[in-house]
Amino acid sequence: MISNFSVNRRNHGHWDIWNDKRRIFSIRGGPSNYFIRDEREDKPQRELQGFKTVNACMACICDELMYELIVADGQEPAIIESWNV
């Protein structure tokens, strides 16, 4: 999990998501045809396509960056087989 990130809009259809040091995601495209480029160094480079809005792109990116694996005290963790992930 990244502790903080910022979003910069360069122009229409051109958004960049940064951590403290470098760009980690970019959003490109236009209405009904946006894509996300994952530029993180510790992950395989990939592009996610088929987003209708910048909001949908940001929801996907925030889901990736803000994911927290938390088990509450006293709660039994749910375990699934690795092939199912």
N, C-alpha and C positions, 0 to 999 in steps of 0.2 A: 504494500500500500504506500502511495506517495503522500507525504504529510501536507503538501499544499501544491496548488497549481493555479494558473491564471489563464484567462481567455482573452485573446486579442483579435479584433476584427480589422483586417487590412482593407478590404473593400467587399462589394457584393459577392457572395459565394466563395469567400476566401477568409477562413478563420484558422487561427493557430492556438493550440493549447500548450502551455509551457510549464515546466517545473522550475526550480531555482536556477538550473544551469542551461537547459536547452529545450528545443521544441520536442514534444513527445507525441503529439497527434496533430494532424491537419485535416480540415474539412474543406472540400472543394466541390464545385458543381453549381447547380441551379435548381429552381423549384421542381420537385418530384424526381430529381436526378442528382442527389448529393452522395458523396462517398467519403469515407474516413480512411486516412492513411495512418497506421500505427508506426511511429518512428522511435519507439523506446529501444534503448541499447540492449537491455536484458531480455527482450522478447524477439521472436522471429518477425521480420518485416512483413506486414500484410495489409491488404486493402479490404474494407467492408463496403459493399455497394448496395444501392437500392433504397436509400432513405428519401422520404418525401419532403422533410423539413430539417432545418438546422436544429430545431428543438429535439427531434428524434435522434439526430446525431449526438447531441450533447447528452441526452439521456443514456445512450449506449456508452459514451465515454465516461460519464460520471459513475455508471454502474461498474465499469472496469476499475476506475481509480478509487472509488469509495467503498469497495467491498471489504467487509469485516467479518472474519470468522470468529464468532463469539459463542461460548457455551456458558450459560448462567450457572452460578454456584449452586450445587445440588441437583442440577439437571443432567440427565444421562445423555451423552452425545449420540447422535444418529450416525451410524456407520453403514456405508454401502460398499459393494464390491467395486474395485477399481475399473473393471471392464465396463461398468455402467456410467462412467463419467465421460 
